[in-house]
Amino acid sequence: DIWMDYVKPVGIRLTLQIATVLWLLACAAWTVQILWSV
């Protein structure tokens, strides 16, 4: 939702939101992987 305030073009905003969601999923998966490996 940070992107909503600063980025006006809808296409760029969508791309950034998708990238943000993918980044959060990657971080979550990375955390789970670390927890499982311990």
MOPAC internal coordinates of N, CA, C and O (Angstrom, degrees):
PM7 1SCF
backbone

  N    0.0000 0     0.00 0     0.00 0    0    0    0
  C    1.4553 1     0.00 0     0.00 0    1    0    0
  C    1.5250 1   112.35 1     0.00 0    2    1    0
  O    1.2310 1   120.65 1   168.63 1    3    2    1
  N    1.3242 1   116.36 1   -11.37 1    3    2    1
  C    1.4642 1   120.30 1   174.93 1    5    3    2
  C    1.5251 1   109.10 1   -61.80 1    6    5    3
  O    1.2310 1   120.79 1   140.43 1    7    6    5
  N    1.3305 1   116.09 1   -39.57 1    7    6    5
  C    1.4658 1   121.09 1  -176.12 1    9    7    6
  C    1.5226 1   112.21 1   -64.56 1   10    9    7
  O    1.2310 1   120.11 1   152.50 1   11   10    9
  N    1.3281 1   117.40 1   -27.50 1   11   10    9
  C    1.4611 1   120.99 1  -177.93 1   13   11   10
  C    1.5344 1   111.57 1   -58.26 1   14   13   11
  O    1.2310 1   120.57 1   141.93 1   15   14   13
  N    1.3267 1   116.52 1   -38.07 1   15   14   13
  C    1.4600 1   120.73 1  -175.37 1   17   15   14
  C    1.5259 1   113.30 1   -79.62 1   18   17   15
  O    1.2310 1   120.55 1   146.32 1   19   18   17
  N    1.3325 1   116.55 1   -33.68 1   19   18   17
  C    1.4605 1   119.19 1  -170.60 1   21   19   18
  C    1.5177 1   114.25 1  -101.05 1   22   21   19
  O    1.2310 1   120.48 1   152.01 1   23   22   21
  N    1.3407 1   116.69 1   -27.99 1   23   22   21
  C    1.4643 1   119.62 1  -175.71 1   25   23   22
  C    1.5227 1   109.82 1  -108.87 1   26   25   23
  O    1.2310 1   120.67 1   -60.49 1   27   26   25
  N    1.3408 1   116.33 1   119.51 1   27   26   25
  C    1.4582 1   120.13 1  -176.82 1   29   27   26
  C    1.5334 1   113.90 1   -88.35 1   30   29   27
  O    1.2310 1   118.63 1   136.35 1   31   30   29
  N    1.3483 1   120.22 1   -43.65 1   31   30   29
  C    1.4707 1   119.49 1  -178.29 1   33   31   30
  C    1.5287 1   111.16 1   -61.63 1   34   33   31
  O    1.2310 1   120.60 1   -49.56 1   35   34   33
  N    1.3265 1   116.46 1   130.44 1   35   34   33
  C    1.4620 1   121.28 1  -174.51 1   37   35   34
  C    1.5243 1   111.86 1   -64.68 1   38   37   35
  O    1.2310 1   119.97 1   139.48 1   39   38   37
  N    1.3322 1   117.66 1   -40.52 1   39   38   37
  C    1.4617 1   121.10 1  -178.35 1   41   39   38
  C    1.5156 1   111.82 1   -61.88 1   42   41   39
  O    1.2310 1   120.70 1   132.92 1   43   42   41
  N    1.3254 1   116.28 1   -47.08 1   43   42   41
  C    1.4658 1   120.87 1   179.88 1   45   43   42
  C    1.5208 1   109.86 1   -65.36 1   46   45   43
  O    1.2310 1   120.88 1   139.99 1   47   46   45
  N    1.3399 1   115.93 1   -40.01 1   47   46   45
  C    1.4581 1   120.59 1  -179.77 1   49   47   46
  C    1.5259 1   110.56 1   -61.92 1   50   49   47
  O    1.2310 1   120.47 1   135.28 1   51   50   49
  N    1.3341 1   116.70 1   -44.72 1   51   50   49
  C    1.4649 1   121.13 1   178.31 1   53   51   50
  C    1.5170 1   111.07 1   -61.32 1   54   53   51
  O    1.2310 1   120.89 1   135.35 1   55   54   53
  N    1.3350 1   115.90 1   -44.65 1   55   54   53
  C    1.4620 1   120.46 1   179.98 1   57   55   54
  C    1.5216 1   110.96 1   -60.49 1   58   57   55
  O    1.2310 1   120.29 1   135.48 1   59   58   57
  N    1.3229 1   117.05 1   -44.52 1   59   58   57
  C    1.4626 1   121.21 1  -179.73 1   61   59   58
  C    1.5231 1   111.37 1   -66.28 1   62   61   59
  O    1.2310 1   120.45 1   141.53 1   63   62   61
  N    1.3349 1   116.75 1   -38.47 1   63   62   61
  C    1.4653 1   119.28 1   179.43 1   65   63   62
  C    1.5168 1   110.92 1   -66.18 1   66   65   63
  O    1.2310 1   120.45 1   137.83 1   67   66   65
  N    1.3374 1   116.74 1   -42.17 1   67   66   65
  C    1.4640 1   120.77 1   177.73 1   69   67   66
  C    1.5220 1   109.93 1   -63.05 1   70   69   67
  O    1.2310 1   120.46 1   137.19 1   71   70   69
  N    1.3335 1   116.73 1   -42.81 1   71   70   69
  C    1.4619 1   120.87 1   178.79 1   73   71   70
  C    1.5237 1   110.69 1   -62.57 1   74   73   71
  O    1.2310 1   120.48 1   140.57 1   75   74   73
  N    1.3293 1   116.68 1   -39.43 1   75   74   73
  C    1.4645 1   120.88 1   179.21 1   77   75   74
  C    1.5194 1   111.22 1   -64.36 1   78   77   75
  O    1.2310 1   120.56 1   135.90 1   79   78   77
  N    1.3378 1   116.54 1   -44.10 1   79   78   77
  C    1.4679 1   121.21 1   178.81 1   81   79   78
  C    1.5232 1   110.25 1   -62.63 1   82   81   79
  O    1.2310 1   120.47 1   136.14 1   83   82   81
  N    1.3326 1   116.71 1   -43.86 1   83   82   81
  C    1.4654 1   120.39 1   179.02 1   85   83   82
  C    1.5219 1   110.33 1   -62.84 1   86   85   83
  O    1.2310 1   120.27 1   140.20 1   87   86   85
  N    1.3338 1   117.10 1   -39.80 1   87   86   85
  C    1.4689 1   121.84 1   178.55 1   89   87   86
  C    1.5227 1   110.83 1   -61.84 1   90   89   87
  O    1.2310 1   120.44 1   135.75 1   91   90   89
  N    1.3373 1   116.77 1   -44.25 1   91   90   89
  C    1.4623 1   120.65 1   179.38 1   93   91   90
  C    1.5242 1   110.74 1   -64.62 1   94   93   91
  O    1.2310 1   120.20 1   138.92 1   95   94   93
  N    1.3297 1   117.23 1   -41.08 1   95   94   93
  C    1.4641 1   121.01 1   177.93 1   97   95   94
  C    1.5243 1   110.41 1   -63.91 1   98   97   95
  O    1.2310 1   120.51 1   139.78 1   99   98   97
  N    1.3299 1   116.63 1   -40.22 1   99   98   97
  C    1.4618 1   120.65 1   179.07 1  101   99   98
  C    1.5246 1   110.42 1   -64.10 1  102  101   99
  O    1.2310 1   120.29 1   137.55 1  103  102  101
  N    1.3240 1   117.06 1   -42.45 1  103  102  101
  C    1.4658 1   120.94 1   178.26 1  105  103  102
  C    1.5228 1   110.75 1   -63.78 1  106  105  103
  O    1.2310 1   120.32 1   138.71 1  107  106  105
  N    1.3187 1   116.99 1   -41.29 1  107  106  105
  C    1.4607 1   121.06 1   179.22 1  109  107  106
  C    1.5256 1   110.29 1   -64.09 1  110  109  107
  O    1.2310 1   120.32 1   134.98 1  111  110  109
  N    1.3217 1   117.00 1   -45.02 1  111  110  109
  C    1.4617 1   121.21 1   179.51 1  113  111  110
  C    1.5229 1   110.54 1   -62.90 1  114  113  111
  O    1.2310 1   120.55 1   140.35 1  115  114  113
  N    1.3334 1   116.55 1   -39.65 1  115  114  113
  C    1.4581 1   122.08 1   179.67 1  117  115  114
  C    1.5249 1   110.06 1   -64.08 1  118  117  115
  O    1.2310 1   120.72 1   137.35 1  119  118  117
  N    1.3272 1   116.23 1   -42.65 1  119  118  117
  C    1.4655 1   121.31 1   178.52 1  121  119  118
  C    1.5250 1   110.90 1   -62.68 1  122  121  119
  O    1.2310 1   120.60 1   134.17 1  123  122  121
  N    1.3277 1   116.45 1   -45.83 1  123  122  121
  C    1.4699 1   121.22 1   178.74 1  125  123  122
  C    1.5256 1   110.14 1   -60.74 1  126  125  123
  O    1.2310 1   120.75 1   138.23 1  127  126  125
  N    1.3210 1   116.17 1   -41.77 1  127  126  125
  C    1.4637 1   120.59 1  -179.71 1  129  127  126
  C    1.5275 1   110.60 1   -61.87 1  130  129  127
  O    1.2310 1   120.38 1   137.72 1  131  130  129
  N    1.3267 1   116.87 1   -42.28 1  131  130  129
  C    1.4644 1   121.11 1   178.67 1  133  131  130
  C    1.5263 1   110.09 1   -64.72 1  134  133  131
  O    1.2310 1   120.28 1   134.95 1  135  134  133
  N    1.3287 1   117.08 1   -45.05 1  135  134  133
  C    1.4640 1   120.72 1  -179.69 1  137  135  134
  C    1.5233 1   111.37 1   -62.41 1  138  137  135
  O    1.2310 1   120.52 1   140.88 1  139  138  137
  N    1.3334 1   116.61 1   -39.12 1  139  138  137
  C    1.4685 1   120.09 1  -179.75 1  141  139  138
  C    1.5235 1   111.90 1   -70.15 1  142  141  139
  O    1.2310 1   120.64 1   147.69 1  143  142  141
  N    1.3283 1   116.38 1   -32.31 1  143  142  141
  C    1.4689 1   119.37 1  -175.23 1  145  143  142
  C    1.5226 1   112.05 1   -78.45 1  146  145  143
  O    1.2310 1   120.16 1   163.43 1  147  146  145
  N    1.3337 1   117.30 1   -16.57 1  147  146  145
  C    1.4633 1   120.32 1  -178.46 1  149  147  146
  C    1.5201 1   110.20 1   -75.25 1  150  149  147
  O    1.2310 1   120.10 1   180.00 1  151  150  149

